[in-house]
Amino acid sequence: MITQHHTLDRILADYQARIGQDFTGYRNHCYRVLNIYQVLGEQHGLAVDLEQATIALAFHDIGIWTAGTVDYLPPSHQEAAQYCAAQQIRVVSKSDVFHIFA
């Protein structure tokens, strides 16, 4: 079971103050999904890219806190795109980042 991942923890730490009292719950949610992703991928013989998954998971609901809205997909996409640009992670198109959240 994955309980720590450097990239996921680093990204979430950057948002901890904004997430506030929901931080532990959101972190746990991200790790639950990461573990499910890994298990299902392995069970079905699919490639599992934990690094890519942790980036997607860190940002998938982040707009709830960064934009203060339940319409969180666009602001979550924006935060992920900014992170990818800052880290020089190549994203083929904006829709590629958006589909992470769909």
Residue pairs with C-beta under 8 A, 6 or more apart in sequence:
1 35
2 31
2 34
2 35
2 38
2 50
3 31
5 34
5 50
5 54
7 51
7 54
7 55
7 58
8 30
8 31
8 34
8 54
8 57
8 58
9 27
11 54
11 55
11 58
11 59
11 83
12 19
12 23
12 26
12 27
12 30
12 58
15 58
15 62
15 65
15 66
16 23
18 65
18 66
19 26
19 62
19 65
20 65
22 65
26 61
29 61
30 54
30 57
30 58
30 60
33 57
33 60
34 50
34 53
34 54
34 57
37 48
37 53
38 48
38 50
38 53
40 46
41 47
41 48
42 48
55 80
55 83
55 84
55 89
56 80
56 100
56 101
59 76
59 77
59 79
59 80
59 83
59 100
59 101
60 76
60 100
60 101
61 72
61 76
62 72
62 75
62 76
62 79
62 80
63 69
63 71
63 72
63 73
63 74
63 75
63 76
63 77
63 78
63 79
64 70
64 72
64 76
66 75
66 76
66 79
67 74
67 75
69 75
73 98
73 101
73 102
76 101
77 94
77 97
77 98
77 101
80 97
80 100
80 101
81 91
81 94
81 97
83 89
84 90
84 91
84 97
91 97
